[in-house]
Amino acid sequence: AAPAQPHAQGSSSTSDFDRMMEIMQSQFAAMKSSFKDEFKQIKTQLGSLAEDHKIIHAEYETIDQTTYYDLRVIKRRLKRMERKLADAKVIDRCEDTSGDIGDSSDSDTPAAPAES
C-alpha cells in the first residue's frame, strides 16, 4: 500500500499541473486574441492618421500658395490706388517701393495657384 500512495500523490500532482497548464494556455490564448484586436485597431488608427496627414499637408501647400498670390494681388491694387490718388493730387506723390516694376516676376513669391 505504501508504493501506491506516492503514485496517487504524483498522479494528483500531475493532474493539478495539467489543469494549471490548461488554464494558463486558455488565458494566453485570450490575451493573444485581445492583443490581435488591439493591434488591428492601432493599425487602423495609424492608417487614418497617415491619410489625414496627407490631406493636411496638401491643403497647407495650397493655402501657402494662395496666401502669397492674394498678397501680390492686394499689393498691386494698393499700388494702383496710390497712383490714382497721386494723379488726382490727393497725395503729393507715389512712393517707389521694391517690386513696383514687374510684380509678377518677384523671385520671392510663387506663381499664381491653379484655378480649380
DSSP file (Angstrom, degrees, kcal/mol; ACC not computed):
  #  RESIDUE AA STRUCTURE BP1 BP2  ACC     N-H-->O    O-->H-N    N-H-->O    O-->H-N    TCO  KAPPA ALPHA  PHI   PSI    X-CA   Y-CA   Z-CA
    1    1 A A     >        0   0    0      0, 0.0     4,-1.3     0, 0.0     3,-0.2   0.000 360.0 360.0 360.0 -29.3    0.0    0.0    0.0
    2    2 A A  T  4  +     0   0    0      1,-0.2     3,-0.3     2,-0.2     0, 0.0   0.910 360.0  49.0 -62.7 -43.6    2.9    2.3    0.6
    3    3 A P  T  > S+     0   0    0      0, 0.0     4,-1.3     0, 0.0    -1,-0.2   0.819 107.0  57.9 -67.6 -25.6    4.1    2.4   -3.0
    4    4 A A  H  > S+     0   0    0      1,-0.2     4,-2.5     2,-0.2     5,-0.2   0.852  98.3  60.1 -71.0 -33.1    0.6    3.2   -4.2
    5    5 A Q  H  X S+     0   0    0     -4,-1.3     4,-2.7    -3,-0.3     5,-0.2   0.938 104.8  45.5 -64.8 -47.9    0.3    6.3   -2.1
    6    6 A P  H  > S+     0   0    0      0, 0.0     4,-2.9     0, 0.0    -1,-0.2   0.883 113.3  52.7 -62.1 -34.1    3.2    8.2   -3.7
    7    7 A H  H  X S+     0   0    0     -4,-1.3     4,-2.5     2,-0.2    -2,-0.2   0.917 110.9  45.8 -65.7 -42.3    1.9    7.1   -7.1
    8    8 A A  H  X S+     0   0    0     -4,-2.5     4,-2.4     2,-0.2    -1,-0.2   0.897 114.0  49.1 -66.0 -40.2   -1.5    8.6   -6.2
    9    9 A Q  H  X S+     0   0    0     -4,-2.7     4,-2.3     2,-0.2    -2,-0.2   0.916 112.4  47.9 -66.2 -41.9    0.1   11.7   -4.9
   10   10 A G  H  X S+     0   0    0     -4,-2.9     4,-2.4     2,-0.2    -2,-0.2   0.885 111.7  50.4 -63.5 -40.3    2.2   12.0   -8.1
   11   11 A S  H  X S+     0   0    0     -4,-2.5     4,-2.5     2,-0.2    -2,-0.2   0.890 110.5  49.1 -66.6 -40.4   -0.8   11.5  -10.2
   12   12 A S  H  X S+     0   0    0     -4,-2.4     4,-2.4     2,-0.2    -2,-0.2   0.908 112.3  48.9 -64.4 -42.1   -2.8   14.1   -8.3
   13   13 A S  H  X S+     0   0    0     -4,-2.3     4,-2.3     2,-0.2    -2,-0.2   0.884 111.5  49.5 -64.1 -40.9    0.2   16.5   -8.7
   14   14 A T  H  X S+     0   0    0     -4,-2.4     4,-2.8     2,-0.2    -2,-0.2   0.910 111.4  48.0 -66.2 -43.2    0.3   15.7  -12.4
   15   15 A S  H  X S+     0   0    0     -4,-2.5     4,-2.6     2,-0.2    -2,-0.2   0.884 111.6  50.5 -67.9 -36.8   -3.4   16.3  -12.9
   16   16 A D  H  X S+     0   0    0     -4,-2.4     4,-2.6     2,-0.2    -2,-0.2   0.925 112.2  47.9 -62.4 -43.5   -3.1   19.6  -10.9
   17   17 A F  H  X S+     0   0    0     -4,-2.3     4,-2.6     2,-0.2    -2,-0.2   0.921 111.2  50.3 -62.4 -44.4   -0.2   20.6  -13.1
   18   18 A D  H  X S+     0   0    0     -4,-2.8     4,-2.4     2,-0.2    -2,-0.2   0.914 111.8  47.9 -61.2 -43.3   -2.2   19.7  -16.3
   19   19 A R  H  X S+     0   0    0     -4,-2.6     4,-2.5     2,-0.2    -1,-0.2   0.916 111.7  49.9 -63.2 -42.6   -5.2   21.7  -15.1
   20   20 A M  H  X S+     0   0    0     -4,-2.6     4,-2.5     1,-0.2    -2,-0.2   0.904 110.7  50.0 -63.0 -40.6   -3.0   24.7  -14.3
   21   21 A M  H  X S+     0   0    0     -4,-2.6     4,-2.7     2,-0.2    -2,-0.2   0.903 110.2  50.3 -64.1 -41.6   -1.3   24.4  -17.8
   22   22 A E  H  X S+     0   0    0     -4,-2.4     4,-2.5     2,-0.2    -2,-0.2   0.925 111.6  48.1 -62.0 -44.6   -4.7   24.3  -19.5
   23   23 A I  H  X S+     0   0    0     -4,-2.5     4,-2.4     1,-0.2    -2,-0.2   0.932 113.5  47.0 -61.8 -45.8   -5.9   27.4  -17.6
   24   24 A M  H  X S+     0   0    0     -4,-2.5     4,-2.8     1,-0.2    -2,-0.2   0.901 111.6  50.9 -64.4 -40.6   -2.7   29.2  -18.4
   25   25 A Q  H  X S+     0   0    0     -4,-2.7     4,-2.5     2,-0.2    -1,-0.2   0.908 111.0  47.9 -64.0 -40.8   -2.9   28.2  -22.1
   26   26 A S  H  X S+     0   0    0     -4,-2.5     4,-2.3     2,-0.2    -1,-0.2   0.894 112.4  49.5 -67.3 -37.5   -6.5   29.4  -22.3
   27   27 A Q  H  X S+     0   0    0     -4,-2.4     4,-2.6     2,-0.2    -2,-0.2   0.916 111.8  48.3 -65.9 -41.5   -5.6   32.7  -20.6
   28   28 A F  H  X S+     0   0    0     -4,-2.8     4,-2.8     2,-0.2    -2,-0.2   0.897 110.7  51.4 -64.5 -39.4   -2.7   33.2  -23.0
   29   29 A A  H  X S+     0   0    0     -4,-2.5     4,-2.3     2,-0.2    -1,-0.2   0.910 111.2  47.7 -62.9 -41.6   -4.9   32.4  -26.0
   30   30 A A  H  X S+     0   0    0     -4,-2.3     4,-2.3     2,-0.2    -2,-0.2   0.909 113.2  48.0 -65.6 -41.6   -7.4   35.0  -24.7
   31   31 A M  H  X S+     0   0    0     -4,-2.6     4,-2.9     2,-0.2    -2,-0.2   0.909 110.9  51.2 -64.6 -41.5   -4.6   37.6  -24.2
   32   32 A K  H  X S+     0   0    0     -4,-2.8     4,-2.4     1,-0.2    -2,-0.2   0.918 111.2  47.8 -61.8 -44.0   -3.3   36.8  -27.7
   33   33 A S  H  X S+     0   0    0     -4,-2.3     4,-2.1     2,-0.2    -1,-0.2   0.907 112.2  49.7 -62.8 -42.6   -6.7   37.3  -29.2
   34   34 A S  H  X S+     0   0    0     -4,-2.3     4,-2.4     1,-0.2    -2,-0.2   0.915 110.9  49.3 -63.2 -44.0   -7.1   40.6  -27.3
   35   35 A F  H  X S+     0   0    0     -4,-2.9     4,-3.1     1,-0.2     5,-0.3   0.891 108.0  54.3 -63.8 -39.1   -3.7   41.9  -28.4
   36   36 A K  H  X S+     0   0    0     -4,-2.4     4,-2.3     1,-0.2    -1,-0.2   0.931 110.4  46.6 -59.9 -44.7   -4.5   41.0  -32.0
   37   37 A D  H  X S+     0   0    0     -4,-2.1     4,-2.2     2,-0.2    -2,-0.2   0.917 113.9  47.8 -63.1 -43.5   -7.7   43.1  -31.8
   38   38 A E  H  X S+     0   0    0     -4,-2.4     4,-2.5     2,-0.2    -2,-0.2   0.915 112.3  48.5 -65.9 -42.4   -5.9   46.0  -30.2
   39   39 A F  H  X S+     0   0    0     -4,-3.1     4,-2.7     1,-0.2    -1,-0.2   0.879 109.7  53.5 -64.5 -36.6   -3.1   45.9  -32.7
   40   40 A K  H  X S+     0   0    0     -4,-2.3     4,-2.2    -5,-0.3    -1,-0.2   0.918 110.3  47.1 -63.1 -42.8   -5.6   45.8  -35.5
   41   41 A Q  H  X S+     0   0    0     -4,-2.2     4,-2.6     2,-0.2    -2,-0.2   0.906 112.0  50.3 -64.1 -41.7   -7.3   48.9  -34.1
   42   42 A I  H  X S+     0   0    0     -4,-2.5     4,-2.7     2,-0.2    -2,-0.2   0.922 110.3  49.5 -63.6 -44.1   -4.0   50.7  -33.7
   43   43 A K  H  X S+     0   0    0     -4,-2.7     4,-2.4     2,-0.2    -1,-0.2   0.909 111.4  49.7 -60.7 -42.3   -3.0   49.9  -37.3
   44   44 A T  H  X S+     0   0    0     -4,-2.2     4,-2.2     1,-0.2    -2,-0.2   0.926 112.2  47.3 -62.2 -45.1   -6.4   51.2  -38.5
   45   45 A Q  H  X S+     0   0    0     -4,-2.6     4,-2.5     2,-0.2    -2,-0.2   0.892 111.5  50.5 -65.2 -39.5   -6.0   54.4  -36.5
   46   46 A L  H  X S+     0   0    0     -4,-2.7     4,-2.4     2,-0.2    -1,-0.2   0.904 109.9  50.8 -64.5 -40.5   -2.4   54.9  -37.7
   47   47 A G  H  X S+     0   0    0     -4,-2.4     4,-2.0     2,-0.2    -2,-0.2   0.911 111.0  48.7 -61.2 -42.1   -3.6   54.4  -41.3
   48   48 A S  H  X S+     0   0    0     -4,-2.2     4,-2.4     1,-0.2    -2,-0.2   0.908 111.0  49.7 -64.4 -42.9   -6.3   57.0  -40.7
   49   49 A L  H  X S+     0   0    0     -4,-2.5     4,-2.4     2,-0.2    -2,-0.2   0.883 108.5  53.3 -63.8 -38.3   -3.8   59.5  -39.2
   50   50 A A  H  X S+     0   0    0     -4,-2.4     4,-2.0     2,-0.2    -1,-0.2   0.914 110.2  47.3 -63.4 -42.2   -1.5   59.0  -42.2
   51   51 A E  H  X S+     0   0    0     -4,-2.0     4,-2.2     2,-0.2    -2,-0.2   0.918 111.5  50.8 -64.1 -43.5   -4.3   59.8  -44.6
   52   52 A D  H  X S+     0   0    0     -4,-2.4     4,-2.8     1,-0.2    -2,-0.2   0.896 108.3  53.2 -59.9 -40.2   -5.3   62.9  -42.5
   53   53 A H  H  X S+     0   0    0     -4,-2.4     4,-2.6     1,-0.2    -1,-0.2   0.906 107.7  50.4 -62.8 -42.1   -1.6   64.0  -42.6
   54   54 A K  H  X S+     0   0    0     -4,-2.0     4,-2.4     2,-0.2    -1,-0.2   0.922 112.4  47.1 -61.5 -44.1   -1.5   63.8  -46.4
   55   55 A I  H  X S+     0   0    0     -4,-2.2     4,-2.6     2,-0.2    -2,-0.2   0.935 113.4  47.4 -63.8 -46.9   -4.7   65.8  -46.7
   56   56 A I  H  X S+     0   0    0     -4,-2.8     4,-2.5     1,-0.2    -2,-0.2   0.906 112.1  50.5 -62.4 -41.8   -3.5   68.5  -44.2
   57   57 A H  H  X S+     0   0    0     -4,-2.6     4,-2.2     2,-0.2    -1,-0.2   0.923 111.3  47.8 -63.1 -44.4   -0.1   68.7  -46.0
   58   58 A A  H  X S+     0   0    0     -4,-2.4     4,-2.0     1,-0.2    -2,-0.2   0.913 113.5  47.8 -62.8 -42.8   -1.8   69.1  -49.4
   59   59 A E  H  X S+     0   0    0     -4,-2.6     4,-2.8     2,-0.2    -1,-0.2   0.874 109.2  54.1 -66.5 -36.7   -4.1   71.8  -48.0
   60   60 A Y  H  X S+     0   0    0     -4,-2.5     4,-2.6     2,-0.2    -2,-0.2   0.928 107.8  49.8 -62.5 -44.8   -1.2   73.6  -46.3
   61   61 A E  H  X S+     0   0    0     -4,-2.2     4,-2.1     1,-0.2    -2,-0.2   0.919 113.2  46.5 -59.9 -43.9    0.7   73.8  -49.6
   62   62 A T  H  X S+     0   0    0     -4,-2.0     4,-2.8     1,-0.2    -2,-0.2   0.916 112.4  49.4 -65.0 -44.2   -2.4   75.2  -51.4
   63   63 A I  H  X S+     0   0    0     -4,-2.8     4,-2.6     2,-0.2    -2,-0.2   0.898 109.6  52.5 -63.0 -40.6   -3.0   77.7  -48.6
   64   64 A D  H  X S+     0   0    0     -4,-2.6     4,-2.0     2,-0.2    -1,-0.2   0.941 113.1  43.1 -60.7 -48.9    0.6   78.8  -48.7
   65   65 A Q  H  X S+     0   0    0     -4,-2.1     4,-2.3     1,-0.2    -2,-0.2   0.913 114.3  50.8 -63.8 -43.4    0.5   79.4  -52.5
   66   66 A T  H  X S+     0   0    0     -4,-2.8     4,-3.0     1,-0.2    -1,-0.2   0.889 108.0  53.1 -63.0 -39.9   -2.9   81.1  -52.2
   67   67 A T  H  X S+     0   0    0     -4,-2.6     4,-2.4     2,-0.2    -1,-0.2   0.936 110.4  46.1 -62.4 -47.2   -1.7   83.4  -49.5
   68   68 A Y  H  X S+     0   0    0     -4,-2.0     4,-2.1     2,-0.2    -1,-0.2   0.913 114.2  49.0 -62.0 -41.9    1.3   84.6  -51.5
   69   69 A Y  H  X S+     0   0    0     -4,-2.3     4,-2.3     2,-0.2    -2,-0.2   0.941 111.3  49.1 -62.3 -47.6   -0.9   85.1  -54.6
   70   70 A D  H  X S+     0   0    0     -4,-3.0     4,-2.5     1,-0.2    -2,-0.2   0.890 109.7  52.2 -60.7 -40.0   -3.5   87.1  -52.6
   71   71 A L  H  X S+     0   0    0     -4,-2.4     4,-2.4     1,-0.2    -1,-0.2   0.898 109.3  49.4 -63.8 -39.9   -0.8   89.3  -51.1
   72   72 A R  H  X S+     0   0    0     -4,-2.1     4,-2.4     2,-0.2    -2,-0.2   0.913 111.0  49.8 -64.7 -42.0    0.6   90.1  -54.5
   73   73 A V  H  X S+     0   0    0     -4,-2.3     4,-2.4     2,-0.2    -2,-0.2   0.929 112.4  47.1 -62.3 -45.3   -2.9   91.0  -55.8
   74   74 A I  H  X S+     0   0    0     -4,-2.5     4,-2.8     1,-0.2     5,-0.2   0.907 110.4  52.9 -62.6 -41.9   -3.6   93.2  -52.8
   75   75 A K  H  X S+     0   0    0     -4,-2.4     4,-2.4     1,-0.2    -1,-0.2   0.923 110.1  47.8 -60.7 -44.3   -0.2   94.9  -53.3
   76   76 A R  H  X S+     0   0    0     -4,-2.4     4,-2.4     2,-0.2    -2,-0.2   0.913 112.5  49.3 -62.5 -42.6   -1.0   95.6  -57.0
   77   77 A R  H  X S+     0   0    0     -4,-2.4     4,-2.5     2,-0.2    -2,-0.2   0.911 111.6  48.3 -64.8 -42.4   -4.4   97.0  -56.1
   78   78 A L  H  X S+     0   0    0     -4,-2.8     4,-2.6     2,-0.2    -1,-0.2   0.912 111.7  49.9 -63.2 -41.8   -3.0   99.3  -53.4
   79   79 A K  H  X S+     0   0    0     -4,-2.4     4,-2.3    -5,-0.2    -2,-0.2   0.906 110.3  50.5 -63.4 -41.2   -0.3  100.5  -55.7
   80   80 A R  H  X S+     0   0    0     -4,-2.4     4,-2.2     2,-0.2    -2,-0.2   0.915 111.5  48.0 -61.7 -44.1   -2.9  101.2  -58.4
   81   81 A M  H  X S+     0   0    0     -4,-2.5     4,-2.5     1,-0.2    -2,-0.2   0.897 110.0  52.7 -63.4 -40.1   -5.0  103.2  -55.8
   82   82 A E  H  X S+     0   0    0     -4,-2.6     4,-2.2     2,-0.2    -2,-0.2   0.912 109.3  48.7 -62.6 -42.7   -1.9  105.1  -54.7
   83   83 A R  H  X S+     0   0    0     -4,-2.3     4,-2.8     2,-0.2    -1,-0.2   0.910 111.2  50.0 -63.4 -42.2   -1.2  106.1  -58.4
   84   84 A K  H  X S+     0   0    0     -4,-2.2     4,-2.1     2,-0.2    -2,-0.2   0.909 111.2  48.9 -63.5 -41.3   -4.8  107.2  -58.9
   85   85 A L  H  <>S+     0   0    0     -4,-2.5     5,-2.5     2,-0.2     6,-1.2   0.885 112.5  48.3 -64.9 -38.2   -4.6  109.3  -55.7
   86   86 A A  H ><5S+     0   0    0     -4,-2.2     3,-1.3     3,-0.2    -2,-0.2   0.913 111.3  49.8 -67.9 -42.0   -1.3  110.8  -56.8
   87   87 A D  H 3<5S+     0   0    0     -4,-2.8    -2,-0.2     1,-0.3    -1,-0.2   0.860 110.7  50.1 -63.0 -35.5   -2.7  111.6  -60.3
   88   88 A A  T 3<5S-     0   0    0     -4,-2.1    -1,-0.3    -5,-0.2    -2,-0.2   0.400 113.6-121.6 -83.9   3.5   -5.8  113.2  -58.6
   89   89 A K  T < 5S+     0   0    0     -3,-1.3    -3,-0.2     2,-0.2    -2,-0.1   0.721  78.1 125.6  62.7  23.0   -3.4  115.3  -56.4
   90   90 A V  S   <S+     0   0    0     -5,-2.5     2,-0.3    -6,-0.2    -4,-0.2   0.849  80.1  28.5 -75.0 -36.1   -5.0  113.9  -53.2
   91   91 A I  S    S-     0   0    0     -6,-1.2    -2,-0.2    -9,-0.2    -1,-0.1  -0.864  89.0-118.6-119.6 159.7   -1.5  112.8  -52.2
   92   92 A D  S    S-     0   0    0     -2,-0.3     2,-0.3     1,-0.2    -1,-0.1   0.933  81.8 -20.1 -65.1 -48.5    1.8  114.5  -53.2
   93   93 A R        -     0   0    0     -3,-0.1     2,-0.5    -4,-0.0    -1,-0.2  -0.969  64.5 -97.8-156.6 167.8    3.4  111.7  -55.0
   94   94 A C        -     0   0    0     -2,-0.3     2,-0.2    -3,-0.1   -11,-0.1  -0.829  42.3-127.8 -94.2 125.0    3.5  107.9  -55.5
   95   95 A E        -     0   0    0     -2,-0.5     2,-0.6     1,-0.1   -13,-0.0  -0.497  14.5-129.2 -74.2 138.3    6.2  106.2  -53.4
   96   96 A D        +     0   0    0     -2,-0.2     2,-0.3     4,-0.0    -1,-0.1  -0.783  34.8 177.6 -85.6 125.5    8.6  103.9  -55.2
   97   97 A T    >   -     0   0    0     -2,-0.6     3,-1.6     1,-0.0     4,-0.2  -0.888  38.3 -84.1-126.0 158.9    8.8  100.6  -53.5
   98   98 A S  T 3  S+     0   0    0     -2,-0.3    -1,-0.0     1,-0.3     0, 0.0  -0.350 114.4  24.0 -62.0 137.7   10.7   97.4  -54.2
   99   99 A G  T 3  S+     0   0    0      2,-0.1    -1,-0.3     6,-0.0     7,-0.1   0.547  80.1 125.3  86.2   7.2    8.8   95.2  -56.7
  100  100 A D    X   +     0   0    0     -3,-1.6     2,-0.5     2,-0.1     3,-0.5   0.918  67.6  57.5 -63.7 -41.9    6.8   98.0  -58.3
  101  101 A I  T 3  S+     0   0    0      1,-0.2    -2,-0.1    -4,-0.2    -1,-0.1  -0.786 121.8   3.8 -93.8 126.8    8.0   97.1  -61.7
  102  102 A G  T >   +     0   0    0     -2,-0.5     3,-2.2     2,-0.1    -1,-0.2   0.943  68.8 177.8  70.4  49.3    7.3   93.6  -62.8
  103  103 A D  G X  S+     0   0    0     -3,-0.5     3,-1.4     1,-0.3    -2,-0.1   0.849  77.9  58.1 -49.9 -38.1    5.3   92.4  -59.8
  104  104 A S  G 3  S+     0   0    0      1,-0.3    -1,-0.3     3,-0.0     8,-0.1   0.645  99.8  58.2 -73.9 -11.7    4.7   89.0  -61.4
  105  105 A S  G <   +     0   0    0     -3,-2.2    -1,-0.3    -6,-0.1    -2,-0.2   0.317  70.0 135.2-100.9  10.1    8.5   88.4  -61.7
  106  106 A D    X   -     0   0    0     -3,-1.4     3,-0.6    -4,-0.2    -4,-0.0  -0.362  48.2-149.9 -57.0 129.9    9.3   88.7  -58.0
  107  107 A S  T 3  S+     0   0    0      1,-0.2    -1,-0.2    -2,-0.1    -3,-0.0   0.713  91.0  61.4 -77.3 -18.4   11.6   85.8  -57.1
  108  108 A D  T 3  S+     0   0    0      2,-0.1    -1,-0.2     0, 0.0    -2,-0.1   0.653  96.6  67.3 -81.2 -14.9   10.3   85.7  -53.5
  109  109 A T  S <  S-     0   0    0     -3,-0.6     3,-0.1     1,-0.0   -44,-0.1  -0.869  79.8-127.2-112.1 140.2    6.7   84.9  -54.5
  110  110 A P        -     0   0    0      0, 0.0    -4,-0.1     0, 0.0    -2,-0.1  -0.243  39.5 -83.1 -75.4 169.0    5.5   81.7  -56.1
  111  111 A A        -     0   0    0      1,-0.2   -42,-0.1    -6,-0.0     3,-0.1  -0.219  61.9 -76.8 -66.2 162.4    3.4   81.5  -59.3
  112  112 A A        -     0   0    0      1,-0.1    -1,-0.2    -3,-0.1   -46,-0.1  -0.310  56.4-103.9 -60.5 142.9   -0.3   82.0  -59.1
  113  113 A P        -     0   0    0      0, 0.0     2,-0.2     0, 0.0    -1,-0.1  -0.353  40.1 -99.0 -68.4 150.3   -2.2   78.9  -57.8
  114  114 A A        -     0   0    0      1,-0.1     2,-0.3    -3,-0.1    -3,-0.0  -0.470  37.7-116.5 -69.0 136.5   -4.0   76.9  -60.4
  115  115 A E              0   0    0     -2,-0.2    -1,-0.1     1,-0.1    -3,-0.0  -0.559 360.0 360.0 -73.6 135.8   -7.7   77.6  -60.5
  116  116 A S              0   0    0     -2,-0.3    -1,-0.1    -3,-0.0    -2,-0.0   0.399 360.0 360.0-119.0 360.0   -9.8   74.6  -59.5
